[in-house]
Amino acid sequence: MMAWVPSVRSALRGMLRGPDFDVVLAFIAFAALLIDPLATHQVTELTALDGGLALVTAVPLVLRRRYPVGVLVAIVPLLLACLAVFHPDHAAAGIVMVVVFTVGLHGHRIRALVVGALMAPVVAAGVLITSHQLGGDSVAETVAYLALVLGALVAGDAVRARQELVRVVAAEAERERAALAQHRFDEQRLRYAHELHDVVGHALVAINVRAAAAAHLARREQGASPVSALEEIASTSAEALGELRTALKGLRNDESDGAPLRPAEAGLANLGDLIAGVKGAGLTVELDMAAATEAVPPTIGHAGYRIVQEGLTNVLRHSTAKQARVRIGRDEGALLVEVLDRGEAVTGTGGGGHGLLGMRERAAALGGSCEAGRAPGGGWRVRARIPIDQEDR
């Protein structure tokens, strides 16, 4: 039943901040300048001169937001004239407070300090003009009016500082939101890059190995036909194209943002098919699956699959090994993935490059780690450890 309260508050706040309010304020100031001397019995009747001075004094208030200092400079001598002619003491003090508050609100800190310093003699002059006799009362009035004017100036400056702080905080929050959105976009782009690298890289290496085998058979004119190798090339390329289409379809789907990428839903349960395909390229792989695949979350299982795929791709590309060993295990709430071969490196890099970087980034994204290097007994080993209880769901 109180749902209308916020809308009323918003409407009032907008009205107070709008230029129309300044017109109303100027009218109120004009009326106050005329009513004040009559209410306080400073004068018994008003003349046309009094009305003209009050009108000329009130009109500049319409421009107080646009030219705060200019309006103050114009109004102060007019108010002193009003005080000398028909003594609107309280109304003049209120008008000065409104204008200096505007100066503090829309000006700068240094400008506010200058205005405050200049207002002291002006207030003193105004009190002297309206006082009937000099003495303790005049001093007390000067101090009181000066305190009111300076208080209005300080209040305006405080409100300005508060509004500036709110703007800075809002701008910083907006920059943080933009940076977070960019970070999420970069992470998404990196995940897609990993997927495409793993799919295309593995397929091309397998195709290269099989094409070389087919060419070798054709050159040696052996009894074995290269047709089987060519069929494996066609099968491998078709599978890679299928995974590539799945990944690119995700790029065109806005609903995929924030979802883990699993082209063709590859996971630990698909390692058998992966190893069978690698075997066709001339690499025999022993699979030791100690971890129950159904107990591993899909995101972590997909990362494990890709790490094994990249590890075997590196064996095909950079090693003379004909055999490799893949072990999937569990250790204190973490998934262990190991790819080991006993061959010799055929390049000076030992199987490095973007593939190793991608494996490390995959593991790190899930709170784990991935290491690659020479095995103690010879060969090359890739070993990853991914905590299962820190899955990025």
N, C-alpha and C positions, 0 to 999 in steps of 0.2 A: 504493500500500500504506500510505501515511501519511495517508490521507484522514480517519482517525479522530482525528488529533491536534487539528485545530481544534475539533471537537465536544467533546473532553475538556477543552480549555482553556476553552471557553465554559461548560461545566458547572461546572468548578472556580470560575470567576469568579462565576457566579451563586450558588454555594454560599457563597462568602466574603462576598458582599454581602447574603445573606439573613438574616432574623432568627434562623433555626435556628443559624447559626454563633455568634451571641452566647450562646446557651445552652451550646454546646460550649466557648466561650471562658470562660464563668463556671465551668464544671466544671474546665477546665484551671487556671484561677487558684486555685480552691479546693485542687486537688491540689498545685500548686506551693507555695502558702503552707505546706502541711503537710510536704512533702518537703524543702524548702530548708533549714530549721533542722536537720533530721536529717542531711542530706547534708554540711552544713558543720560539723557537730558543735557547733552552738550550744546544742543541748539534747540530752539522751539519750533522753527520752521525751516524748510529747505527752499533754496532759490534755484533759478534756472542755471546759474553758474555751478552750483553744487551738483545738479543732475548731469550737466555736461562733463564735469571733471570725473564723476563716477563712471559715466559711460565710456569716456576715452580711456580710463584706467582699466576697465574690465575687458574691453574688446581684445587687447593683445593676448589674453589667456587662451584664445582659440588656437593660437600658434605655439603654445608652450611646449608641445612634444617635438615639433620640428625645429624650433629655434629656442631652446631653453635659456641660454645665456642672453641672447638678444632680447627676449621677452623680459627677463629680469632687469636688464639695463634700461629698458623702456618704462617698465612699471614703477621702479623704485622712485625716480623723481616725481612721477605723477602721484604716487601715494604720499610723498612728502608734501606736495601741493594740497592734496585732499586734507591731510592732517592740519595744515596751516589754515585752511578755509573753514572746514566744518567738522573736524575732529572725529573721524570714524576710527578710533584707536584699535578696538578689538578686531574689526573687519580688516583693517590694514595689516595687522599682525598675522591674521589667518591667511590672507592672500600672499604675503611674503613667504610664509611657511610652505604653502602649496608650490610656489615657483621654485624656491630653493630645493625642495624635495625633488622636483622634476629635474633640476640641474644635477643633483646627485645621482638620480636614476638613469638619466640619458647621457651624462657626461663622462669624464674620466676622473681618476682619483686626483691628479694634480689640479685639474680645473676646479674640482670641488674644494680643495684646500685653498686655492686662490679666492674663490667666492666667499668662503668662510672668513678669511682674513679681511676681505673688503666689507663684509656685512657689519662688522663691529662698529665702525664709525657711523655707518648709515643708520643702524638701530639707535645709537646714541643720539644722533641728530633728530630722529623721529620722536624719541622720548622728550628731548629738550623742547621741540616744537609744541608738543601737547601738554607739557607741564606748566602749571601756573606759577610755580616757584621752585627754585633750586633747593636741593637739600637731600636728606637721607632717603626720602621717598623717590626722588628722581634716580638716585643711584640704584636703589632696589628694583625699580621698574626697568632700568637699563639692563641690569644683570638678568632679570627674569625673561625679558623679551629676547635678549641675546641667546640665552640658554634654549628657548623655544625654537628660535630660528636655526641655531647650530644643530639642535637635536633633529629637526626636520631634514637638514642637509645630510647628517650622518645616517639617518634612516633611509633616505633615498640611495645613498652610496652602498649601504648594506644590502638593500634589495637588489641593486644592480649587480653587486658581487655574487649574491645568491643566484640570480638568473644566469650570470655568466658561468658559474660553477655547474648549474644544471645543464647548460648547453654543452659545456666541455665533457661532462659525464655522458650525455646522450651521444655526442660525436664519438667518444671513445668506445662506447658500447656498439655503435654502428660499425666502427672500424673492426672491432673484435668479431662481430657477426660476419662481416665481409671476409676477414682473414680465415675464420672457421669454415665458411662456405668454400673458399678457395682451397683450404687444406683438405676438405673432404673430396673436392673435385680432383685434386692432385692424387689423393690416395686411390680414388676410383680409377683414374687414368693409369696409375701404376699397376693396379691389379689386372686391368685389361692388358697392359703391356706384358705382364708376366704370363698371362694365359696364352696370348698370341705367340710369345717367344717359345714357350714350352711345346705348344701344339705344332707350330711350324718347324721349329728347330729339330725336334725329335723325328718328325716325319721326313724332313729333308735328309737328315743323316741316314735314316734307314733306307730311303730311296737311293741315296748315293752309293751305299754299300752294296745294295742289291743290283743296281745298274752296273757297278764295277764288276761284280761277279758274273753277270750275264755277258758283258763284253769279254771278260777273260775266257769264258766257256766258248764263245763264238770264235775267238782268235785261235784257241788251242784245238778247235774242231774235235772236241771230245764227244764221247757218246752221250753224255748228259746234255739235255736240251736246255737252252736258256729261257724256254717258255715259262717254266715254273717261277723263275726269278722275276720275269716281267709281270706275271700274274700277281706276285706279292707286291711289286711296285704299284700296280693299279689298285690293289686292296688297301695298301697303306695310304696312298694319296687320297683315295675316296674317304677313308676314315678321317684323315686330317682335314679335308674340306668340310666334312660334316661338323666337326668340332669348331672349325673356324666360323662356319655359318652361325652356329649357336652363340658363339662369343659376340659376333657382329650384330646379331639380332638383339642381344642385350644392350648394345650401344644405342640402338634406335628405340629402345623402350624406356621411357622416362620412369616407369614404375620400378626399374631395376636398381635405382639409387639406394644405397645403403644395404642392399642384399648381397650376400657372399656369392662370388662367381664360381659356378661349377658347371662348365660346359660338358654336356653329355653326362652329367651327374657322376663324373669319375671320382672314385674313392678307393679305399683299401681293398674292397671286395673286387675291384676291377684289375688288381695287380696281375692276376693270372693271365688275362687277355693281353696285358702290356708285355709280360715276359714271353708269351707265345709269339708276339710280333717281333720282339727283339731276337728271339731264337732264329726266326726266319732270316734275319740279317747276319747270322753267323756267330751270335754270342749266346752261349748256354748260361742260364741263370738259375741258381739254387735259391729257392724262396723258403725262408724260415719265418712262419707267421705265428709267433708266440702270443700275440695280443688278440683278443676276441674282437673282430671288426665291428660287430653290432654294438659294442659298448663304447665305441669311439664316436664322438660327435661328428656330424657330416663335414663341418668346416675344417676341422683338424684332419679328418680322414682325407679330404680333398687335398690339403696341403701336403700330407704325407705321400699321397699318390704322385703329386707333381715333383716332389723332391726325389722320389725314386726314379721317375721318368727322366728328369734332368741328369741324375747321377748315371743312369745307364746310357743316356745320350753322350755324355762325356767319355764313357768307356769306349763306345763305338768310335768316337771322333778322335780321341787323344791317346788311346792306349792300344798296345799290341795284344791285350788279354783276349782269350777266347772263352773264358769262364769268369763269372762274377757271382757274388753272393749278396742277397738282400735279406735283411733281418728286420722284422717288425716286433717290438716288444713293449713292455710297460715297466716303469720305474718310479715308485713313489708318486703316483697320480699324474704321470707324464707319459706321453707316447715317445718311444725311441725308434728312430729310423736310421738304418745303416746300409750303405752300399759299398761293397769292398771288391776290388779286383787285384790280381797278382801280376798284372802285366807291366810293361815298361812304357813310359811316356814317349810318344812319338814327336812331341813338340817341347819347346823349352818352357812352356807355361804350366805344364802339369795339369792341364784341364781347367784353367781359370777362365776369366772373361765374365760376360754378363750373366751366364748361367749360374755361377757360384753366387754372384751378387743377388740374383733373383731368389735363390734358395734361402740365403740369409735373411732377406727382407720378408719372405713368406713366414719363416719361423719367428722373426722378431715381431711381426704384426700380431701374432697370437701369443706373445709373451715368452717365446722360446728362443733357442739359439741353434745355429748350424755351423759346423766346422768342416773343413776339407783340407786334406794334406796327405803326405806320404804315410803309409801304414808301417808299423814297426817291422814286420816281416817282409816288407817289399810291396810294391803296388801302390794303389791310391784308395783312400777311404773318405767317404762322406758320412758324417754322423750328425743327426739333428735330434733335438730334445724339445718337445712342445708340451707345456702343461695343459692337461685336459680341463682342469677346473677354472682356467682363465680364458676360456673360449670367448671370443668377441661375438656375442650373439646378435 
